[in-house]
Amino acid sequence: AIYPDIIPPTLPDEAESFTLEIPVGLDRPFQVCVIGHDPGLDGDRTLETPRISRLPPICIKLSLPSEYPVDDPPKIHSLRTIHDWLSPDDLKFLSQELEKIWTGDSVLAMWIAYLSNGEEWLTSLGLIGTETIEICGPEPDAVIPLILAYNSSLGSTFDPRMHDCPICLGCFRDSHCVTLSPCGHIFCKNCLEMTWSYYIRQGEITRVRCPHDECARLEYFEPASSDVVKLMVSPDMFERWRKLITLREMELDPSIVMCPLPECQLPVRHLLHAETPELDRLRTCTCGYTFCVDCKRYWHGPRIIC
């Protein structure tokens, strides 16, 4: 069975329309290659994912004319993908393919089945090869982490059945749930967002992890990954979590300092120079800025006293 999410309209003038959010599955795992323009290289740049078996959902906004299904097909108002991983030309092709499926009968179930079988229409688009799916257009650095986070949030054995949330005890479809790794516990997205957001507001970042009782009793626990936290909480809450993580790392390791560049402010670890102790004041940030830990200015060499 296929369970798309039905999203009701939010504006009064759209009362006759609704949106289907349809998960995109693959019959077997594929590697996804995202090819996008890189201004710095003055050319294309390609990034690849490990093999994955799901892609972010397709959202189709439509309405049903009064003559549907006998004389008119459903009217498609818009077609897009979550995280914008398909190009406008590919989406236009998909829309045309959906219109061809209608033959004067009820067609929504067939549309859902067609869109959920990603391997079939990705082949029609010419995007799928023997082992890879090639996507052109989006920025690779932005799209790849979102595709991986979506795929990992569903877990390795996710299916379209209903799942019980151990927090609210509600029963939800897979698209409303998140499977945490490595424990495999499943929660509804709403509960996990509220739970993690509460701990982040309270500054209890060590509790931003699996909240299941089995994991809470463990002496060692696996903290939530950055990609999953970013997927679950608001941008402001994620930024607060990231800063709290940095502050905690600095408390545990006093040798960590912040990059002095205002546009960076990333934590910089102390790399020990066993053979050249005169370089102990040297720090190199991942942004490329090399500076003195005492005066915070550009690295002036070991012989100059700040």
C-alpha positions as CSV (number, residue, x, y, z in Angstrom):
1,A,0.0,0.0,0.0
2,I,1.1,3.6,-0.7
3,Y,0.4,6.3,1.8
4,P,0.9,9.8,0.5
5,D,0.4,12.8,2.8
6,I,-2.6,15.0,2.0
7,I,-1.8,18.6,2.8
8,P,-4.9,20.9,3.0
9,P,-4.9,24.4,1.5
10,T,-3.7,27.2,3.8
11,L,-5.3,30.2,1.9
12,P,-9.1,30.8,1.5
13,D,-8.9,31.2,-2.3
14,E,-7.3,27.8,-2.6
15,A,-10.1,25.9,-0.8
16,E,-10.8,23.7,-3.8
17,S,-7.2,22.5,-4.1
18,F,-5.1,20.1,-2.1
19,T,-1.5,18.8,-2.2
20,L,-0.2,15.2,-2.2
21,E,3.3,14.6,-0.8
22,I,4.3,11.3,-2.4
23,P,7.5,9.4,-1.2
24,V,9.8,8.4,-4.0
25,G,11.1,4.9,-3.6
26,L,13.7,2.9,-5.6
27,D,13.6,-0.8,-6.3
28,R,17.2,-1.1,-5.4
29,P,19.9,1.2,-3.9
30,F,21.5,3.7,-6.3
31,Q,24.3,6.2,-6.0
32,V,23.1,9.8,-6.6
33,C,25.4,12.1,-8.5
34,V,24.5,15.8,-8.4
35,I,26.1,18.0,-11.1
36,G,25.9,21.7,-10.6
37,H,27.7,24.9,-11.7
38,D,30.6,26.0,-9.5
39,P,31.4,29.7,-10.0
40,G,34.7,29.3,-8.3
41,L,35.8,26.6,-10.8
42,D,34.1,28.4,-13.7
43,G,32.5,25.0,-14.6
44,D,30.5,22.1,-13.3
45,R,31.1,20.3,-10.0
46,T,29.9,16.8,-9.1
47,L,29.2,15.3,-5.7
48,E,28.1,11.8,-5.0
49,T,26.1,10.0,-2.3
50,P,26.5,6.5,-1.0
51,R,23.9,4.1,-2.3
52,I,20.4,5.1,-1.2
53,S,17.0,3.6,-1.7
54,R,14.8,6.7,-1.3
55,L,14.6,10.2,-2.6
56,P,12.8,13.3,-1.1
57,P,9.1,13.3,-1.9
58,I,7.3,14.9,-4.8
59,C,4.6,17.4,-4.0
60,I,1.7,17.8,-6.4
61,K,-0.9,20.5,-5.9
62,L,-4.1,19.8,-7.7
63,S,-7.9,20.2,-7.8
64,L,-10.7,18.0,-9.1
65,P,-12.9,19.7,-11.7
66,S,-16.7,19.2,-11.5
67,E,-16.5,17.0,-14.6
68,Y,-13.8,14.7,-13.1
69,P,-13.2,11.8,-13.7
70,V,-15.4,11.3,-16.8
71,D,-14.7,14.3,-18.9
72,D,-11.8,16.1,-17.3
73,P,-8.6,15.0,-15.6
74,P,-7.4,16.4,-12.3
75,K,-6.0,19.9,-12.7
76,I,-2.3,20.2,-11.8
77,H,-1.5,23.6,-10.2
78,S,2.1,22.9,-9.4
79,L,4.6,20.0,-9.2
80,R,7.8,20.2,-7.2
81,T,10.2,18.1,-5.1
82,I,11.1,18.5,-1.5
83,H,14.6,20.1,-1.4
84,D,14.3,21.0,-5.1
85,W,16.4,18.1,-6.5
86,L,14.6,17.9,-9.8
87,S,15.0,20.6,-12.6
88,P,12.0,22.6,-13.9
89,D,12.3,20.7,-17.3
90,D,12.1,17.3,-15.5
91,L,9.1,18.4,-13.5
92,K,7.4,19.6,-16.7
93,F,8.0,16.2,-18.3
94,L,6.5,14.5,-15.3
95,S,3.4,16.7,-15.4
96,Q,2.9,15.8,-19.1
97,E,3.4,12.1,-18.3
98,L,0.7,12.3,-15.6
99,E,-1.7,13.8,-18.0
100,K,-1.2,11.0,-20.5
101,I,-2.2,8.4,-17.8
102,W,-5.7,9.8,-17.6
103,T,-8.1,7.9,-19.9
104,G,-11.5,9.1,-18.7
105,D,-11.5,7.3,-15.3
106,S,-10.4,7.9,-11.7
107,V,-6.7,8.4,-11.9
108,L,-5.3,9.6,-8.6
109,A,-4.3,6.1,-7.4
110,M,-2.4,5.5,-10.7
111,W,-0.7,8.9,-10.4
112,I,0.4,8.1,-6.8
113,A,1.7,4.6,-7.9
114,Y,3.6,6.1,-10.8
115,L,5.3,8.9,-8.9
116,S,6.2,6.6,-5.9
117,N,8.1,4.3,-8.3
118,G,11.0,6.5,-8.9
119,E,13.0,4.1,-10.9
120,E,10.4,4.0,-13.7
121,W,10.1,7.7,-14.4
122,L,13.7,8.5,-13.6
123,T,14.5,6.0,-16.4
124,S,12.1,7.8,-18.7
125,L,13.8,11.1,-17.9
126,G,17.2,9.5,-18.8
127,L,18.6,10.3,-15.3
128,I,19.2,6.7,-14.3
129,G,22.1,4.5,-15.3
130,T,23.3,1.0,-14.3
131,E,24.3,2.0,-10.8
132,T,23.8,5.8,-10.6
133,I,21.2,8.5,-10.8
134,E,22.5,11.8,-12.3
135,I,20.7,15.0,-11.3
136,C,21.7,18.3,-13.0
137,G,21.1,21.8,-11.9
138,P,21.0,22.2,-8.1
139,E,23.9,23.2,-6.0
140,P,25.7,20.0,-5.0
141,D,26.9,21.2,-1.6
142,A,23.3,22.2,-0.6
143,V,21.4,19.3,-2.1
144,I,23.5,16.3,-1.2
145,P,23.3,16.7,2.6
146,L,19.5,17.1,2.4
147,I,19.1,14.0,0.3
148,L,21.3,12.0,2.7
149,A,19.5,13.4,5.8
150,Y,16.1,12.5,4.4
151,N,17.2,9.0,3.4
152,S,18.9,8.3,6.8
153,S,16.0,9.7,8.8
154,L,13.7,7.0,7.4
155,G,16.0,4.2,8.6
156,S,17.3,1.2,6.7
157,T,14.2,-1.0,7.0
158,F,11.4,1.7,6.7
159,D,8.2,0.8,5.0
160,P,4.9,2.5,4.3
161,R,3.1,0.9,7.3
162,M,1.9,2.7,10.4
163,H,4.2,3.2,13.3
164,D,3.6,3.9,17.0
165,C,5.3,6.9,18.6
166,P,6.5,6.0,22.2
167,I,6.2,9.7,23.3
168,C,2.6,10.6,22.3
169,L,1.4,7.0,21.7
170,G,-0.1,8.1,18.4
171,C,0.0,6.0,15.2
172,F,1.6,7.7,12.2
173,R,2.6,6.9,8.6
174,D,6.3,6.7,7.8
175,S,6.4,10.2,6.3
176,H,5.4,11.6,9.7
177,C,8.1,9.6,11.5
178,V,11.9,9.5,12.0
179,T,14.0,6.5,12.6
180,L,17.1,7.3,14.7
181,S,20.4,5.5,14.2
182,P,22.0,3.3,15.4
183,C,19.3,2.2,17.8
184,G,16.5,2.1,15.2
185,H,13.8,3.7,17.5
186,I,11.0,5.4,15.7
187,F,9.3,8.7,16.7
188,C,6.8,11.0,15.1
189,K,8.5,14.1,13.8
190,N,6.3,16.5,15.9
191,C,7.3,14.8,19.2
192,L,11.0,14.6,18.3
193,E,11.0,18.3,17.2
194,M,9.3,19.4,20.4
195,T,11.5,17.2,22.6
196,W,14.8,18.3,21.1
197,S,13.7,22.0,20.9
198,Y,12.9,22.0,24.6
199,Y,16.3,20.6,25.5
200,I,18.1,23.0,23.2
201,R,16.2,26.0,24.8
202,Q,17.2,24.7,28.3
203,G,20.8,24.2,27.2
204,E,20.7,20.5,27.8
205,I,22.4,19.5,24.6
206,T,23.5,16.1,25.9
207,R,19.9,15.1,25.8
208,V,19.5,15.9,22.1
209,R,19.7,12.2,21.3
210,C,17.3,9.2,21.1
211,P,14.7,9.9,23.9
212,H,13.6,6.2,24.1
213,D,13.7,4.7,27.6
214,E,16.1,2.0,26.4
215,C,18.6,4.5,25.2
216,A,18.1,6.8,28.2
217,R,19.3,4.0,30.5
218,L,22.5,3.5,28.7
219,E,25.7,4.8,30.2
220,Y,27.1,5.7,26.8
221,F,24.7,7.1,24.2
222,E,25.1,8.2,20.6
223,P,24.4,11.9,20.2
224,A,22.1,13.0,17.3
225,S,24.0,13.8,14.1
226,S,24.1,17.4,12.8
227,D,22.2,16.5,9.7
228,V,19.3,14.9,11.6
229,V,19.0,17.8,14.1
230,K,19.0,20.3,11.2
231,L,16.2,18.3,9.5
232,M,14.1,18.2,12.7
233,V,14.3,21.6,14.4
234,S,13.9,25.2,13.2
235,P,16.9,27.1,11.7
236,D,17.1,29.3,14.8
237,M,17.0,26.3,17.1
238,F,19.6,24.5,15.0
239,E,22.0,27.5,15.2
240,R,21.6,27.7,19.0
241,W,22.3,23.9,19.2
242,R,25.4,24.3,17.1
243,K,26.7,27.2,19.2
244,L,26.1,25.2,22.5
245,I,27.9,22.2,21.0
246,T,30.9,24.5,20.3
247,L,30.8,26.0,23.8
248,R,30.8,22.6,25.3
249,E,33.7,21.4,23.2
250,M,35.6,24.5,24.3
251,E,34.9,23.7,28.0
252,L,36.2,20.2,27.6
253,D,39.2,21.3,25.7
254,P,40.5,24.8,26.8
255,S,43.0,24.8,23.9
256,I,40.1,25.4,21.4
257,V,39.7,29.0,20.4
258,M,37.3,30.7,18.0
259,C,38.4,31.9,14.6
260,P,38.8,35.7,14.9
261,L,37.3,36.5,11.5
262,P,33.8,37.9,12.1
263,E,32.4,36.1,9.1
264,C,33.7,32.7,10.4
265,Q,33.8,32.3,14.2
266,L,34.4,28.5,13.9
267,P,36.2,26.6,16.7
268,V,39.9,26.0,16.0
269,R,41.6,23.1,17.7
270,H,45.2,23.1,18.8
271,L,47.4,20.9,16.7
272,L,50.5,19.8,18.7
273,H,53.8,20.5,17.1
274,A,56.1,18.1,18.9
275,E,59.2,18.8,16.8
276,T,58.6,22.6,16.6
277,P,57.2,23.8,20.0
278,E,57.8,27.4,18.9
279,L,54.7,27.0,16.7
280,D,52.4,26.4,19.7
281,R,50.8,29.8,19.2
282,L,49.9,28.9,15.6
283,R,46.3,28.1,14.7
284,T,44.8,27.3,11.3
285,C,41.1,27.5,10.8
286,T,39.1,25.4,8.3
287,C,38.2,28.6,6.6
288,G,41.9,29.0,5.7
289,Y,42.8,31.8,8.1
290,T,46.1,31.3,9.9
291,F,46.5,33.3,13.1
292,C,48.3,33.7,16.4
293,V,46.4,32.4,19.4
294,D,47.7,35.3,21.6
295,C,47.0,38.4,19.5
296,K,44.5,36.9,17.1
297,R,46.2,38.5,14.1
298,Y,47.4,36.9,10.9
299,W,50.3,34.5,11.7
300,H,53.4,36.6,12.1
301,G,55.9,33.8,12.7
302,P,57.3,32.3,16.0
303,R,60.0,34.9,16.6
304,I,57.7,38.0,17.0
305,I,56.4,38.7,20.5
306,C,52.8,39.9,20.6
